[in-house]
Amino acid sequence: MYSVALNASETISEAPNLLPSFWQDTFMSRIVMGNAVWNWLIACAIILAALALRRPVSRLAELIGKKSLSKDRETGAAMAASLAPAVRLLILLIGFSLALQSGLLAFSDKVNLFFQHMIDTLKAVILCLAFAGIGVSLLEISTRKAKADGNKQTVTAHVFYRRAIQVAAIVIGVFIGLRVWGFDISGLLAGIGIGGLALSLAAQDTFSNLLGGLTIMTDHAFSIGDVITTPDVEGIVEDIGFRSTKVRTFTQMQVTVPNSRLSSNTVTNLSRVIKRRIRFNISLEYGTAPDQIRSLIEKLKDRMAARENLIPENTIIVLEKFNTSSIDVLFQCFTKTLDFIQYLKEQEEILLEIMDVMAQEKLSFAFSALTVHLNDVSRQRETLEQARPDVLEKA
């Protein structure tokens, strides 16, 4: 056995002599930092073995989880995959515990306490990773089902919930870690309470954006994938976060809008229309006979009634007003087509049909006419000469 001189305030328990007898007087028996080199090598080998076994054990646990965690193979696979990071960290924790706390190495009380705190912190991290992984995996399974059912509101809410679970896991892990290392959590919470006013003033925008995000979630104003238009932006919602919402504009630019602005402004959700309106005026030339207008209206009504994508009871084709340079016929209808591209194609076909009917009725579209009177100086002079020649001679 070998002894090491220590301070009065520190004590070291003797490490076991694991060295074979024929190596007792070799380099392996030399004492380094209170322990034999042979013991250090064994501890390093244990840690390296733990590092090497992390992924194989994780894959094995994943295979077992697919078959045993749930009768539903998809659910079991998702939960096993979510627990994989916690399993890998657990293998590493076991390696550190065997190397540092099994009595293989002897340390002072302060060093032992440090290693104990480190291992307890890893335990807290593993616990938080496991709970967060299970929660996220269950949400992902529900999200896939919601996507298959076309429920975009549920998908958007699950994205928000997943981030909430991850943030909660981090916060819980931090508090447990502080507790393990001896920090007074109650004092910290009291300090936060005392400084709450200053914190709320400094982070007023952050809190308002967070509340705005919660408002968006609870009101279900829009979901990821919806086309929205606001006073600030118009485009497709790509992501809804705690602080802001990302919108992809039709120019393919990504715009980040604070949630507080979206919750306080008017938001028009174009993806939730139940029918789309087509409205415009058919401008006819003055001089068009009333019978021609009546015939035009009747033929257009017959053609629109034959179109499958239009709602017949919502179609309006009437003579609306006498405009400055045209006779205006109001055309308004609603189409069942909700997709924007298909809506444009439907509108195009309607416009072409109107042109066909106009051609059959030999009608012409009116255009803005403006009569301009130009002053002809020379003509005015000739007129004056004929009327008052004496005035021009005096001039």
C-alpha positions as CSV (number, residue, x, y, z in Angstrom):
1,M,0.0,0.0,0.0
2,Y,1.0,3.5,-0.7
3,S,0.2,6.6,1.5
4,V,-0.1,10.2,0.4
5,A,0.4,13.2,2.6
6,L,-2.7,15.3,2.9
7,N,-3.9,18.5,4.5
8,A,-5.7,18.2,7.8
9,S,-8.9,19.3,6.3
10,E,-8.9,16.7,3.5
11,T,-9.0,12.9,3.7
12,I,-8.6,10.3,1.0
13,S,-9.8,6.8,1.3
14,E,-7.3,4.1,0.2
15,A,-7.9,2.9,-3.4
16,P,-7.9,-0.9,-3.9
17,N,-4.7,-2.4,-5.2
18,L,-5.8,-4.1,-8.4
19,L,-2.3,-4.5,-9.8
20,P,-1.1,-8.1,-10.4
21,S,1.7,-9.2,-8.2
22,F,4.3,-9.4,-11.0
23,W,3.7,-5.7,-11.8
24,Q,3.9,-4.5,-8.3
25,D,7.4,-2.9,-8.8
26,T,6.8,-1.5,-12.3
27,F,5.7,1.8,-13.7
28,M,2.1,0.6,-13.3
29,S,2.4,0.9,-9.5
30,R,3.6,4.5,-9.5
31,I,1.3,6.9,-7.7
32,V,-0.2,9.7,-9.7
33,M,-2.6,12.1,-8.0
34,G,-3.2,9.7,-5.2
35,N,-3.9,6.6,-7.3
36,A,-1.8,4.0,-9.1
37,V,-1.3,4.4,-12.8
38,W,-2.9,0.9,-13.2
39,N,-6.1,2.2,-11.5
40,W,-6.2,5.3,-13.7
41,L,-5.9,3.1,-16.8
42,I,-8.8,0.9,-15.7
43,A,-10.9,4.0,-15.1
44,C,-10.1,5.4,-18.5
45,A,-10.9,2.1,-20.1
46,I,-14.3,2.0,-18.4
47,I,-15.1,5.5,-19.7
48,L,-13.9,4.7,-23.2
49,A,-16.0,1.5,-23.2
50,A,-19.1,3.6,-22.1
51,L,-18.4,6.0,-25.0
52,A,-18.1,3.1,-27.5
53,L,-21.2,1.4,-26.2
54,R,-23.5,4.4,-26.3
55,R,-24.8,4.0,-29.9
56,P,-25.0,0.1,-30.0
57,V,-27.0,0.0,-26.7
58,S,-29.2,2.9,-27.9
59,R,-30.0,1.0,-31.1
60,L,-30.7,-2.2,-29.2
61,A,-33.0,-0.2,-26.9
62,E,-34.7,1.2,-29.9
63,L,-35.3,-2.2,-31.4
64,I,-36.7,-3.5,-28.1
65,G,-38.9,-0.4,-27.8
66,K,-40.4,-0.9,-31.2
67,K,-41.7,-4.3,-30.1
68,S,-42.5,-3.8,-26.5
69,L,-43.4,-0.1,-25.8
70,S,-46.7,-0.2,-27.6
71,K,-48.8,-2.5,-29.6
72,D,-48.8,0.2,-32.3
73,R,-45.5,-0.3,-34.0
74,E,-45.4,3.3,-35.1
75,T,-45.9,4.6,-31.6
76,G,-43.3,2.3,-30.2
77,A,-40.8,3.3,-32.8
78,A,-41.4,7.0,-32.2
79,M,-41.1,6.7,-28.4
80,A,-37.9,4.6,-28.7
81,A,-36.3,7.1,-31.0
82,S,-37.2,10.0,-28.7
83,L,-35.7,8.1,-25.7
84,A,-32.4,7.4,-27.6
85,P,-30.6,10.6,-26.5
86,A,-31.5,9.8,-22.8
87,V,-30.3,6.2,-23.2
88,R,-27.0,7.3,-24.7
89,L,-26.4,9.7,-21.8
90,L,-27.4,7.0,-19.3
91,I,-24.7,4.7,-20.6
92,L,-22.2,7.5,-20.3
93,L,-23.4,8.2,-16.7
94,I,-23.0,4.5,-15.8
95,G,-19.4,4.6,-17.1
96,F,-18.5,7.7,-15.1
97,S,-20.1,6.2,-12.0
98,L,-18.1,3.0,-12.3
99,A,-14.9,4.9,-12.9
100,L,-15.2,7.5,-10.3
101,Q,-17.5,6.2,-7.5
102,S,-17.0,2.5,-7.4
103,G,-13.9,2.8,-5.2
104,L,-11.5,2.2,-8.0
105,L,-10.0,5.7,-7.5
106,A,-9.6,7.5,-4.2
107,F,-10.1,11.2,-4.0
108,S,-10.4,13.9,-1.4
109,D,-13.8,14.7,0.1
110,K,-14.1,17.9,-2.0
111,V,-13.3,16.1,-5.2
112,N,-15.8,13.3,-4.4
113,L,-18.4,15.9,-3.7
114,F,-17.7,17.5,-7.0
115,F,-18.1,14.2,-8.9
116,Q,-21.3,13.5,-6.9
117,H,-22.8,16.8,-8.0
118,M,-21.7,16.2,-11.6
119,I,-23.3,12.8,-11.7
120,D,-26.5,14.0,-10.0
121,T,-26.7,16.8,-12.6
122,L,-26.4,14.2,-15.4
123,K,-29.2,12.2,-13.7
124,A,-31.4,15.4,-13.8
125,V,-30.6,16.0,-17.5
126,I,-31.4,12.3,-18.4
127,L,-34.7,12.6,-16.5
128,C,-35.7,15.8,-18.3
129,L,-34.6,14.4,-21.7
130,A,-36.7,11.3,-21.2
131,F,-39.8,13.2,-20.2
132,A,-39.4,15.7,-23.0
133,G,-38.7,13.0,-25.5
134,I,-41.8,11.0,-24.6
135,G,-44.0,14.1,-24.7
136,V,-42.6,15.3,-28.1
137,S,-42.9,11.8,-29.6
138,L,-46.6,11.5,-28.6
139,L,-47.2,15.0,-30.0
140,E,-45.5,14.0,-33.3
141,I,-47.7,10.9,-33.6
142,S,-50.8,13.1,-33.0
143,T,-49.4,15.7,-35.5
144,R,-49.1,13.1,-38.2
145,K,-52.6,11.9,-37.7
146,A,-53.8,15.6,-37.8
147,K,-51.9,16.1,-41.1
148,A,-53.5,13.0,-42.5
149,D,-57.0,14.3,-41.5
150,G,-56.2,17.8,-42.9
151,N,-56.6,19.5,-39.4
152,K,-54.2,22.4,-39.7
153,Q,-55.2,24.0,-36.5
154,T,-54.2,20.9,-34.5
155,V,-50.9,20.8,-36.3
156,T,-50.2,24.4,-35.5
157,A,-51.1,23.9,-31.8
158,H,-48.9,20.9,-31.6
159,V,-45.9,22.9,-32.8
160,F,-46.5,25.4,-30.1
161,Y,-47.0,22.6,-27.5
162,R,-43.8,20.9,-28.5
163,R,-41.8,24.0,-27.9
164,A,-43.5,24.6,-24.6
165,I,-42.5,21.0,-23.5
166,Q,-38.9,21.6,-24.6
167,V,-38.7,24.9,-22.7
168,A,-40.3,23.4,-19.6
169,A,-37.8,20.6,-19.7
170,I,-34.9,23.0,-19.9
171,V,-36.3,25.2,-17.1
172,I,-36.9,22.2,-14.8
173,G,-33.4,20.8,-15.6
174,V,-31.8,24.1,-14.8
175,F,-33.6,24.4,-11.4
176,I,-32.7,20.8,-10.5
177,G,-29.1,21.5,-11.4
178,L,-29.0,24.6,-9.3
179,R,-30.5,22.6,-6.4
180,V,-27.9,19.9,-6.8
181,W,-25.0,22.4,-6.7
182,G,-26.3,23.9,-3.5
183,F,-27.9,27.1,-4.8
184,D,-30.9,28.3,-2.8
185,I,-33.9,28.0,-5.2
186,S,-36.3,29.7,-2.8
187,G,-33.9,32.7,-2.5
188,L,-33.6,32.8,-6.3
189,L,-37.4,32.8,-6.8
190,A,-37.7,35.5,-4.1
191,G,-35.1,37.5,-6.0
192,I,-37.1,37.1,-9.2
193,G,-40.2,38.2,-7.4
194,I,-38.5,41.4,-6.1
195,G,-37.0,42.2,-9.5
196,G,-40.2,41.3,-11.3
197,L,-41.2,44.9,-11.9
198,A,-37.8,45.8,-13.4
199,L,-37.9,42.5,-15.5
200,S,-41.4,43.2,-16.8
201,L,-40.4,46.7,-17.8
202,A,-37.2,45.5,-19.5
203,A,-38.9,42.6,-21.3
204,Q,-42.3,44.2,-22.0
205,D,-42.1,43.5,-25.7
206,T,-41.1,39.9,-25.1
207,F,-44.0,39.3,-22.8
208,S,-46.5,41.0,-25.1
209,N,-45.3,38.8,-28.0
210,L,-45.6,35.7,-25.8
211,L,-49.1,36.7,-24.9
212,G,-49.8,37.5,-28.5
213,G,-48.7,34.0,-29.5
214,L,-51.0,32.4,-26.8
215,T,-53.8,34.6,-28.2
216,I,-53.2,33.3,-31.7
217,M,-53.2,29.7,-30.4
218,T,-56.4,30.1,-28.4
219,D,-58.3,32.1,-31.1
220,H,-57.2,29.8,-33.9
221,A,-57.0,32.8,-36.1
222,F,-54.7,31.0,-38.6
223,S,-52.6,27.9,-38.8
224,I,-49.3,26.9,-40.5
225,G,-49.9,26.8,-44.2
226,D,-52.7,29.3,-44.3
227,V,-52.6,32.3,-46.6
228,I,-53.1,35.5,-44.6
229,T,-53.2,39.2,-45.3
230,T,-52.6,41.9,-42.7
231,P,-51.7,45.6,-42.8
232,D,-48.0,44.5,-42.5
233,V,-47.6,41.5,-44.6
234,E,-49.4,39.1,-47.0
235,G,-48.3,35.5,-47.6
236,I,-48.2,31.9,-46.3
237,V,-47.7,31.2,-42.6
238,E,-44.6,29.0,-42.2
239,D,-44.0,29.0,-38.5
240,I,-45.7,30.3,-35.3
241,G,-43.2,30.7,-32.4
242,F,-43.4,32.1,-28.9
243,R,-42.1,35.6,-30.0
244,S,-42.9,35.9,-33.7
245,T,-44.5,34.3,-36.7
246,K,-42.7,33.7,-40.0
247,V,-44.6,34.5,-43.2
248,R,-43.4,33.6,-46.7
249,T,-44.6,36.4,-49.0
250,F,-45.6,35.8,-52.6
251,T,-42.3,37.3,-53.7
252,Q,-40.7,34.4,-51.7
253,M,-39.3,36.7,-49.0
254,Q,-39.6,35.4,-45.4
255,V,-41.0,38.1,-43.1
256,T,-40.8,37.8,-39.3
257,V,-43.8,39.5,-37.7
258,P,-44.0,40.0,-33.8
259,N,-47.0,38.1,-32.4
260,S,-48.1,41.2,-30.6
261,R,-48.7,43.0,-33.9
262,L,-50.6,40.0,-35.4
263,S,-52.8,39.7,-32.3
264,S,-53.7,43.4,-32.3
265,N,-54.1,43.9,-36.0
266,T,-56.8,42.7,-38.4
267,V,-55.9,39.4,-40.0
268,T,-57.7,38.1,-43.0
269,N,-57.4,34.4,-43.5
270,L,-57.8,33.7,-47.2
271,S,-57.4,29.9,-46.7
272,R,-60.7,29.7,-44.8
273,V,-63.0,31.1,-47.4
274,I,-66.0,28.9,-48.1
275,K,-66.4,30.3,-51.6
276,R,-64.6,32.9,-53.8
277,R,-66.3,35.9,-55.5
278,I,-65.8,37.0,-59.1
279,R,-67.1,40.6,-59.6
280,F,-66.6,43.2,-62.3
281,N,-68.5,45.5,-64.7
282,I,-69.2,44.9,-68.4
283,S,-69.0,48.3,-70.0
284,L,-71.1,48.7,-73.1
285,E,-71.0,51.6,-75.6
286,Y,-73.7,54.2,-75.6
287,G,-76.1,53.5,-78.4
288,T,-76.5,49.9,-77.5
289,A,-80.2,48.9,-77.9
290,P,-82.1,47.8,-74.8
291,D,-83.0,44.5,-76.5
292,Q,-79.3,43.8,-77.1
293,I,-78.7,44.4,-73.3
294,R,-81.5,42.1,-72.4
295,S,-80.3,39.4,-74.7
296,L,-76.8,39.7,-73.4
297,I,-77.9,39.3,-69.8
298,E,-80.1,36.3,-70.5
299,K,-77.5,34.5,-72.5
300,L,-74.9,35.1,-69.8
301,K,-77.2,33.8,-67.1
302,D,-77.8,30.6,-69.1
303,R,-74.1,30.0,-69.6
304,M,-73.3,30.7,-66.0
305,A,-76.0,28.3,-64.8
306,A,-74.4,25.6,-66.9
307,R,-71.0,25.9,-65.2
308,E,-70.5,23.3,-62.5
309,N,-68.1,25.3,-60.3
310,L,-70.4,28.2,-59.8
311,I,-73.1,28.6,-57.2
312,P,-76.3,29.4,-59.2
313,E,-78.3,31.2,-56.5
314,N,-75.4,33.6,-55.9
315,T,-75.0,34.7,-59.6
316,I,-76.1,38.3,-60.3
317,I,-76.1,39.8,-63.8
318,V,-78.0,43.1,-64.0
319,L,-77.9,46.5,-65.7
320,E,-76.4,48.6,-62.9
321,K,-75.9,52.2,-64.0
322,F,-75.2,54.7,-66.7
323,N,-71.6,55.7,-66.4
324,T,-69.8,58.7,-67.8
325,S,-68.8,57.0,-71.0
326,S,-70.5,53.6,-70.8
327,I,-73.5,51.6,-69.8
328,D,-72.4,49.3,-67.0
329,V,-73.7,45.7,-66.5
330,L,-72.8,44.3,-63.1
331,F,-71.5,40.7,-63.2
332,Q,-71.1,38.9,-59.9
333,C,-70.8,35.2,-59.1
334,F,-69.3,32.9,-56.5
335,T,-67.2,29.8,-57.3
336,K,-66.8,26.7,-55.3
337,T,-63.1,26.5,-56.2
338,L,-61.0,27.5,-53.2
339,D,-57.6,27.0,-54.6
340,F,-56.2,30.3,-55.8
341,I,-54.8,29.1,-59.1
342,Q,-57.9,27.2,-60.0
343,Y,-59.9,30.3,-59.1
344,L,-57.9,32.3,-61.6
345,K,-58.5,29.7,-64.3
346,E,-62.2,29.7,-63.6
347,Q,-62.3,33.5,-63.8
348,E,-60.4,33.4,-67.1
349,E,-62.9,30.9,-68.6
350,I,-65.8,33.2,-67.6
351,L,-64.2,36.2,-69.2
352,L,-63.7,34.3,-72.4
353,E,-67.3,33.2,-72.4
354,I,-68.4,36.9,-72.0
355,M,-66.3,37.8,-74.9
356,D,-68.0,35.0,-77.0
357,V,-71.5,36.3,-76.1
358,M,-70.5,39.8,-76.9
359,A,-69.2,38.8,-80.3
360,Q,-72.4,36.8,-81.0
361,E,-74.5,39.8,-80.1
362,K,-72.2,42.1,-82.1
363,L,-71.6,44.3,-79.1
364,S,-68.5,46.3,-78.3
365,F,-66.9,47.2,-75.0
366,A,-66.9,50.9,-74.2
367,F,-63.8,52.8,-73.5
368,S,-63.3,56.1,-71.7
369,A,-63.9,59.0,-74.2
370,L,-62.7,62.5,-73.7
371,T,-63.5,65.4,-76.0
372,V,-60.8,67.9,-76.3
373,H,-61.4,71.4,-77.7
374,L,-58.2,73.0,-79.0
375,N,-58.0,76.8,-79.5
376,D,-56.9,77.6,-83.1
377,V,-55.1,80.9,-82.8
378,S,-55.0,81.6,-86.6
379,R,-58.7,80.8,-87.0
380,Q,-59.5,83.2,-84.1
381,R,-57.5,85.9,-85.8
382,E,-59.3,85.5,-89.1
383,T,-62.6,85.7,-87.3
384,L,-61.6,88.9,-85.6
385,E,-60.4,90.4,-88.8
386,Q,-63.7,89.8,-90.5
387,A,-65.7,91.1,-87.5
388,R,-63.6,94.1,-86.3
389,P,-60.7,95.0,-88.6
390,D,-60.3,98.4,-87.0
391,V,-59.5,96.8,-83.6
392,L,-56.6,94.8,-85.0
393,E,-55.2,97.9,-86.8
394,K,-55.1,99.8,-83.5
395,A,-53.5,96.8,-81.8
